[in-house]
């Protein structure tokens, strides 16, 4: 529906939608979305409490249809002159082929690999000065893990191997047992103690996937509340946040309206600041991506 709204506002007739990100193992083949070789509805994305993926059909994943016709096409197909085109793409070269066919009357929608191909077509090259080699070994860091993906397990294992303590969200906070205000305060105080000793800490909801959407939102809200308290205390100046909804909630609490990209640790993992934020930095990534070595203390 959003795509149709933009088409109407800009008086465009056609949208080219390419959600594939082959560099991250996400491809579209014969109208089906695959992640690391598996149909998306057979991966961790089926357990997402807000947007569970029950099919790999990109026509269904694209959301409710409006009046614009929807077409499935491969890179070499003749393109319709109007409507929404959902394109197959199994490799970066497929995306370059799509980018080469984009015309002025086409709205482009997709992932980072597609837009990188569009920038290449326009003659733009990556700025090597935006690549960060570390987050600063002399700065305290807080990892905020709001995702239920398998990346959470990898994060916890890496933290243990690097000696970074885990601050597990007390399950009592969202089970309705006890005073949540007191429990949240006690949790924050334990985190402050861990930060003072270790210099870094991982905030995580260490629970099996929460199927109830209301309880999942409540757990995520408590996680963000804890991170927000640490921000207000000035306990750390680097917050590494995974999960788009978690990052959005934290940004709203911060009141950041104008984000500036300071650099990236790896594709899709960016360091953000805001003109009035001083030395505070938020480093954000999708929940299914993995933190690179540069994200951890000592690089």
Secondary structure as UniProt FT lines:
FT   HELIX           2..9
FT   TURN            10..11
FT   STRAND          14..18
FT   HELIX           22..24
FT   STRAND          26..29
FT   TURN            30..31
FT   STRAND          32..35
FT   TURN            36..37
FT   STRAND          38..39
FT   HELIX           40..42
FT   HELIX           44..47
FT   HELIX           58..61
FT   STRAND          70..73
FT   TURN            75..76
FT   STRAND          83..87
FT   HELIX           92..100
FT   TURN            104..105
FT   STRAND          106..110
FT   HELIX           112..121
FT   TURN            122..123
FT   HELIX           128..130
FT   TURN            137..138
FT   STRAND          141..145
FT   HELIX           151..162
FT   STRAND          165..168
FT   HELIX           171..174
FT   TURN            175..176
FT   HELIX           180..198
FT   STRAND          200..204
FT   HELIX           213..233
FT   STRAND          238..242
FT   HELIX           244..254
FT   STRAND          260..266
FT   TURN            267..268
FT   STRAND          269..273
FT   TURN            275..276
FT   TURN            278..279
FT   STRAND          281..285
FT   TURN            287..288
FT   HELIX           293..295
FT   TURN            297..298
//
